[in-house]
Structure formats: C-alpha cells, structure tokens
Amino acid sequence: MFPDRQHGPHRDWKYEVEFLDNIFANGAAYTVGKVNGDHWLLYLTNPEEEVSISLSVPPAINTIYDLEFPDYTIEILMSDLSPSARERFFLSSPTDDPSLQAVALSQSLGITEIFPSHLTTLDAYSFSPCGYSSNALIKWGEDSSFVACPNGTNTHPGEGYYTIHVTPEEGWSYASFECNVPLPPSRLSPNDPHAIPDLETLIQRVVSIFEPGRLTLTLFISCEENEVDRGEKNPAEAAQRAFRAALGAPIGKQHKKLNGIQPDGPSPRNYKRTDKINYEFGGYDLAFASFELVS
C-alpha cells in the first residue's frame, strides 16, 4: 500500500519477480486484472519433482462439482470501508486485554457467525488505537449436512481456516478475508444458519460486516489437468455465478440481522461487477472478479 516505505525488493513488482526468479527455476508471474485499476499480483511455481498425493474428498463436494477439490482458497479483498464499518475497529480507550476485546468485537459484528460457532475456534486481537486481526480453525468435517455420507454419518475429518485483517484508517481503509474451506457455490437445500455456508452466503456475510466501496474476489480450485471443456460444470464459472449472485442483489438488512447487527441500520448496498477473469493453470482454475458500490 506504501511501496516507497518498503524494504527492497518489495518496492516494485518487477523487482520482486526478479528476486523470486533467482530462487525458482520454473516460476511464472501474472498481473490479473486491470493494470490501471484493481488487480492482483500472482507468482506461481511448481515443485521441481512431481509428488503424487492421494487425497480423499467429501462426497457432498463431488456431488456438486463432479470433481475432486483437494485444494481451495477464497480471498475477499475489500477497500474503502464505510465510515460505520471503520469506526467499529477503533478502540475508544486502551485495553489491558486486546484478545478479550477482540472476541467481544467479533461477537458484536457477527464475525463469530460467519461459520457455525460450534465448529469454529477463533483467536482474535484488537490493536491500539485501531486495527483488527483474527485467525480461525473450522472443523467443517463435523457438519454432517455439509459432508453427509449416504449412511448419514461423517467419515471425513475436514478442517480448514480463515483469516481476517483490518486497517480501518480513513483514506486507505482495507479488510481482507481468506479461507480454505471447500464450499459449494450454492446449496441445494434451504440455507441453515447453523450449517457451513455456501460460497454465495459466505460472501454476503463478510461483505455485510465491512461494507466496502470496492472489493476483489479470487478463488483458486484444484482440478484435473488436460480436461475437456466442462461447460456449466466449470468450477471457475460456477464461482463467478456465485460472486455475481452474492453481490448483484442488495446486501443489507437481511444479512446484517444474521450478523448480529440490528436491521434498522444503513440501507442495502448494491454492487456492480467491473472485471471478470478466469485462468486455467496447471492443475488449478482461478476465478477473479472486481466489484464496486453503486448505491
């Protein structure tokens, strides 16, 4: 955010790429998105030797995608947070226990309800005078409705994480959310607030907390190489539809109520998509999209 204040080689993407190329023989650097707008800098490299790993995947995920997903990462990168959203991350007075303060804040904002609280172990910290960081472990394999087997029992010990980091200062406010729980784009059954959310619901819950003016979403999904065109079953396109469905409809009172905020708050917020890009890498699909607030 302040490249002139960084130590080298982190002042310029070009120098970072040169630094990494001296370490990795097979690296590849990408700028995903508009060079003169919101974009994402990405560097990929593969192990020098092929490693064969056998991974089991929950049947529920296979049913939805007809693919295995041993690796999955969603990032929601949010800028220009609303004044009311920023204000919540400023401490009114110094605290002797930043972690305890952060837990109370997490509960009041609905962060503890992004995933079912009984499946989540949260470690959070409130900075003085402002700022917030949290890391959570999610035992998504214990949600029988999410990874149900035909016999109704859960046989997959799935665990994942999410991280949140917030810098709420006016003029450069920013919040990031990252998670590796493999979520379906949408649920086949009615949404249960006590169950693992689908991707669309997750996005709505996160965005309703931070109320960004601009945001970028990226989703990496592992896939089989050299596949034929999967059409409607393409996981990147399924993710793009979830992005659009989550942000194309007004986000506001109905989601704020779920997040523990009273429904008489600000009017619902509408977003328009400003960029959409899909990439196919070796063994991975990437869905990238940017949105901005229109009302």
LINDA-V814227 format. One record per residue. SS is DSSP state (@ for helix, = for strand, . for the rest). BURIAL is b if it has 24 or more other ideal C-beta (glycine too) atoms within 12 Angstrom, else e. D_CENTER is the distance of its C-alpha to the mean C-alpha in Angstrom with 2 decimals. Layout:
SS,BURIAL,D_CENTER
SS,BURIAL,D_CENTER
This chain:
.,e,19.61
.,e,23.26
@,e,24.30
@,e,27.95
@,e,27.35
.,e,25.70
.,e,27.83
.,e,28.53
.,e,27.21
.,e,24.06
.,e,25.74
.,e,25.31
@,e,23.11
@,e,26.43
@,e,27.59
@,b,24.42
@,b,24.81
@,e,28.47
@,e,27.77
@,e,25.44
@,e,27.93
.,e,30.58
.,e,28.71
.,e,27.39
.,e,29.90
.,e,27.58
.,e,24.66
=,e,23.31
=,e,21.75
=,e,19.94
=,e,19.17
=,b,16.76
=,b,17.42
.,e,20.33
.,e,22.26
.,e,23.53
.,e,20.28
.,b,16.54
=,e,15.89
=,b,14.06
=,b,16.34
=,b,16.07
=,b,18.64
=,e,19.20
.,e,22.00
.,e,23.38
.,e,25.53
.,e,29.16
.,e,30.19
.,e,28.74
.,e,27.48
.,e,27.74
.,e,25.37
.,e,25.77
.,e,22.74
.,e,22.94
.,b,20.37
.,b,20.37
@,b,22.69
@,b,20.43
@,b,17.96
@,e,21.05
@,e,22.51
@,b,19.76
@,b,19.27
.,e,22.60
.,b,20.90
.,b,19.90
.,b,16.37
.,b,16.91
.,b,13.84
=,b,10.30
=,b,7.09
=,b,3.86
=,b,3.14
=,b,4.20
=,b,7.66
=,b,10.23
=,b,14.00
=,b,17.21
=,b,16.29
.,b,19.11
@,e,22.07
@,e,21.71
@,b,18.06
@,b,19.13
@,e,22.26
.,b,20.69
.,b,19.59
=,b,23.19
.,b,25.60
.,e,28.83
.,e,30.73
.,e,30.33
.,e,29.38
.,e,30.88
.,e,27.87
@,b,24.52
@,e,22.73
@,e,24.60
@,b,23.89
@,b,20.13
@,b,20.32
@,e,22.32
@,b,19.93
@,b,16.95
@,e,19.21
@,e,20.49
@,b,17.21
.,b,15.82
@,b,13.12
@,b,15.16
@,b,14.91
.,b,11.21
.,b,12.39
.,b,16.18
@,e,17.83
@,e,20.35
@,b,17.87
=,b,16.02
=,e,17.50
=,b,16.21
=,e,17.50
=,b,17.16
=,b,19.26
=,b,20.51
.,b,22.10
.,e,25.41
.,e,25.97
=,b,22.31
.,b,18.79
=,b,16.46
=,b,14.54
=,b,13.45
=,b,12.75
=,b,12.83
=,e,14.18
=,b,13.90
.,b,16.96
@,b,15.69
@,b,18.89
@,b,20.93
.,b,19.82
.,b,22.72
.,b,21.63
.,b,18.45
.,b,20.34
.,b,23.84
.,e,26.63
.,e,29.68
.,e,31.66
.,e,29.20
.,e,28.34
.,b,25.27
.,e,25.94
.,b,22.55
.,e,21.62
.,b,17.88
.,e,15.90
=,b,12.36
=,b,10.46
=,b,7.78
=,b,8.57
=,b,9.04
=,b,11.58
=,b,13.64
=,b,16.71
.,b,18.35
.,e,21.52
.,e,22.89
.,e,22.92
.,e,19.88
.,b,17.44
=,b,13.85
=,b,10.75
=,b,7.60
=,b,4.65
=,b,3.96
=,b,5.09
.,b,8.02
.,b,9.58
.,b,11.05
.,b,10.74
.,b,13.42
.,b,12.90
.,b,15.24
.,b,17.69
.,e,21.29
.,e,22.53
.,e,22.16
.,b,19.05
.,e,19.85
.,b,18.28
.,e,19.31
.,b,17.59
.,b,14.21
.,b,12.43
.,b,11.96
@,b,9.02
@,b,10.94
@,b,11.56
@,b,8.17
@,b,7.39
@,b,10.93
@,b,10.87
@,b,8.37
@,b,10.18
@,b,13.45
@,b,13.27
@,b,12.87
.,b,14.70
=,b,13.96
=,b,16.62
=,b,14.54
=,b,10.96
=,b,9.64
=,b,7.04
=,b,7.44
=,b,7.71
=,b,10.35
=,b,12.64
=,b,15.93
.,b,18.99
.,e,22.75
.,e,24.42
.,e,27.20
.,e,26.31
.,e,28.02
.,e,26.21
.,e,24.25
@,e,24.41
@,e,22.73
@,e,21.26
.,b,19.41
@,b,15.83
@,b,14.59
@,b,16.65
@,b,15.52
@,b,11.88
@,b,13.45
@,b,15.44
@,b,12.63
@,b,11.07
@,b,14.68
@,b,15.55
@,b,12.85
@,b,13.80
@,e,17.33
.,e,18.73
.,e,19.33
=,b,16.78
.,b,18.91
@,e,21.46
@,e,20.57
@,b,17.02
@,b,18.33
@,e,20.90
@,b,18.48
.,b,16.76
.,b,20.25
.,b,21.09
.,e,24.37
.,e,24.44
.,e,26.94
.,b,24.43
.,e,23.64
.,e,24.00
.,b,21.17
=,b,19.18
.,e,19.20
=,b,17.15
=,e,18.45
=,b,16.91
=,b,18.37
=,b,17.23
=,b,16.35
=,b,16.71
=,b,16.61
=,b,17.72
=,b,19.47
=,b,19.78
.,e,21.94
.,b,20.32
=,b,16.86
=,b,15.63
=,b,13.14
=,b,12.00
=,b,11.65
=,b,12.23
=,b,13.12
=,b,14.28
=,b,16.69
=,b,18.32
.,e,21.70
.,e,22.94
